[in-house]
Amino acid sequence: MSQRTLKTGLQQATCTLVAECLVRALQYLSTADSQIRAEAHAWPSGKTLRLEVPGAGGFTVTGTPWGFKKLDKETPGDVTIRFKSPSDAFRVFTGQMGVAQAYAQHKFVLRGDMALAMPFVRCVDITEGYLFPDLLAKRLLKRLPEKEVSTARVYGSILLGGR
């Protein structure tokens, strides 16, 4: 196995793990954080958003009055955010680059209604504020969110499956 193939494989594995942690954190925070709960509650009924990373696991979610719900991985998205490469997703998922910067540098493709993607991106920004240490979050986000629950509870929900 070449060094490049190994690097890509490690990036894909990391992206799969981070995507699962992200969706679990979103599920928990959509019940525990009022801003994310409001975004999930306002989500148009039946609409889905899919996040994809080439060669890695992604996820599909929908908003409900009870929070974000993860759907079967084969469920198509009404809106799809697809990273162009595992290395692009890796940089975003590991806090080396913010979502806004990745968008500005065309590191991912957005298919579907951008108006549906924006609430999701706002929720991801808030979630990053919980998951990343303040020093890193300040570098990635325009402003740090007001935390309504402890970061330890968010990490606990990730370890216990999302809710």
C-alpha positions as CSV (number, residue, x, y, z in Angstrom):
1,M,0.0,0.0,0.0
2,S,1.4,3.4,-1.0
3,Q,1.9,6.2,1.5
4,R,-0.7,8.3,-0.4
5,T,-3.3,5.4,-0.3
6,L,-2.7,5.0,3.4
7,K,-3.1,8.7,4.1
8,T,-6.3,8.8,2.1
9,G,-7.6,5.7,3.9
10,L,-6.8,7.3,7.3
11,Q,-8.5,10.5,6.2
12,Q,-11.6,8.6,5.1
13,A,-11.7,6.6,8.4
14,T,-11.4,9.9,10.4
15,C,-14.2,11.5,8.3
16,T,-16.5,8.5,8.9
17,L,-15.9,8.7,12.7
18,V,-16.3,12.5,12.8
19,A,-19.4,12.4,10.7
20,E,-21.0,9.9,13.1
21,C,-20.0,12.1,16.1
22,L,-21.3,15.2,14.4
23,V,-24.7,13.7,13.6
24,R,-25.0,12.3,17.2
25,A,-24.1,15.7,18.6
26,L,-26.7,17.4,16.3
27,Q,-29.4,14.9,17.5
28,Y,-28.6,15.6,21.1
29,L,-28.3,19.4,20.8
30,S,-31.5,19.6,18.7
31,T,-33.3,18.6,22.0
32,A,-31.0,20.4,24.4
33,D,-30.0,23.7,22.7
34,S,-32.8,26.2,22.0
35,Q,-31.2,27.6,18.8
36,I,-30.6,24.1,17.2
37,R,-34.1,23.0,18.4
38,A,-35.7,26.0,16.7
39,E,-33.9,25.2,13.4
40,A,-34.9,21.5,13.5
41,H,-38.5,22.4,14.4
42,A,-38.7,24.9,11.5
43,W,-37.3,22.4,9.0
44,P,-39.8,21.9,6.1
45,S,-41.7,18.7,6.7
46,G,-40.2,15.7,4.9
47,K,-37.1,17.5,3.6
48,T,-33.8,15.8,4.0
49,L,-30.1,16.9,3.9
50,R,-27.3,14.5,3.0
51,L,-23.6,15.0,3.9
52,E,-21.2,13.0,1.7
53,V,-17.5,12.4,1.8
54,P,-16.0,10.3,-1.1
55,G,-15.0,6.9,0.2
56,A,-16.2,7.6,3.8
57,G,-19.4,7.5,5.7
58,G,-21.8,10.4,5.6
59,F,-25.3,10.8,6.9
60,T,-28.8,12.0,6.0
61,V,-30.9,14.0,8.4
62,T,-34.3,15.5,8.6
63,G,-35.7,18.0,11.0
64,T,-38.8,17.2,13.1
65,P,-40.6,18.9,15.9
66,W,-38.6,16.7,18.3
67,G,-35.2,17.5,16.8
68,F,-33.0,16.2,14.0
69,K,-33.5,12.6,13.1
70,K,-30.8,10.5,11.4
71,L,-32.2,8.6,8.4
72,D,-31.0,5.4,6.7
73,K,-27.7,6.0,5.0
74,E,-29.2,5.2,1.6
75,T,-31.8,7.9,1.9
76,P,-31.2,10.6,-0.8
77,G,-31.1,14.2,0.2
78,D,-33.3,17.0,-1.1
79,V,-30.1,18.9,-0.4
80,T,-26.7,17.2,-0.7
81,I,-23.4,18.6,0.6
82,R,-20.7,16.6,-1.1
83,F,-17.0,17.2,-0.3
84,K,-14.8,17.0,-3.4
85,S,-12.2,14.9,-1.7
86,P,-11.5,13.1,1.6
87,S,-8.7,15.6,2.3
88,D,-11.0,18.5,1.9
89,A,-13.5,17.0,4.4
90,F,-10.7,16.0,6.7
91,R,-9.5,19.6,7.0
92,V,-13.0,20.7,7.9
93,F,-13.8,17.8,10.2
94,T,-10.6,18.2,12.2
95,G,-10.9,22.0,12.6
96,Q,-8.2,23.0,10.2
97,M,-10.7,24.9,8.1
98,G,-14.2,26.3,8.9
99,V,-17.3,25.5,6.8
100,A,-17.4,29.1,5.5
101,Q,-13.8,29.0,4.3
102,A,-14.4,25.6,2.7
103,Y,-17.4,27.0,0.9
104,A,-15.5,30.0,-0.3
105,Q,-12.7,27.8,-1.6
106,H,-15.1,25.4,-3.4
107,K,-14.1,22.4,-1.3
108,F,-17.6,21.0,-1.5
109,V,-20.6,21.0,-3.9
110,L,-24.1,21.9,-2.8
111,R,-26.9,20.4,-4.7
112,G,-30.4,21.5,-4.0
113,D,-32.0,24.4,-2.2
114,M,-29.3,26.6,-0.5
115,A,-32.1,28.0,1.7
116,L,-32.5,24.6,3.2
117,A,-28.8,24.1,3.7
118,M,-28.2,27.3,5.6
119,P,-30.1,26.4,8.7
120,F,-28.1,23.1,8.8
121,V,-24.8,25.0,8.5
122,R,-25.9,27.3,11.3
123,C,-26.5,24.2,13.4
124,V,-23.1,22.8,12.5
125,D,-21.5,26.0,13.5
126,I,-23.2,26.0,16.9
127,T,-22.3,22.3,17.3
128,E,-18.6,23.1,16.6
129,G,-18.8,25.6,19.3
130,Y,-19.6,22.8,21.7
131,L,-17.2,20.2,20.3
132,F,-14.1,22.2,19.7
133,P,-12.0,23.9,22.4
134,D,-12.7,27.7,22.6
135,L,-9.3,28.6,21.2
136,L,-9.9,26.5,18.1
137,A,-13.6,27.5,17.8
138,K,-12.7,31.2,17.9
139,R,-10.5,30.7,14.9
140,L,-13.2,28.8,12.9
141,L,-16.4,30.6,13.9
142,K,-17.5,34.2,13.5
143,R,-18.7,34.1,17.1
144,L,-18.8,31.5,19.8
145,P,-22.3,30.3,20.6
146,E,-23.8,30.6,24.1
147,K,-23.6,27.1,25.5
148,E,-26.9,26.0,27.0
149,V,-25.6,22.6,28.1
150,S,-22.1,21.4,29.2
151,T,-19.7,20.1,26.6
152,A,-19.3,17.0,28.7
153,R,-23.0,16.2,28.2
154,V,-22.6,16.6,24.5
155,Y,-19.6,14.2,24.4
156,G,-21.6,11.8,26.7
157,S,-24.4,11.8,24.2
158,I,-22.0,11.1,21.3
159,L,-20.6,8.1,23.2
160,L,-24.1,6.9,24.2
161,G,-25.6,7.2,20.7
162,G,-27.0,10.6,20.1
163,R,-30.1,11.1,22.3
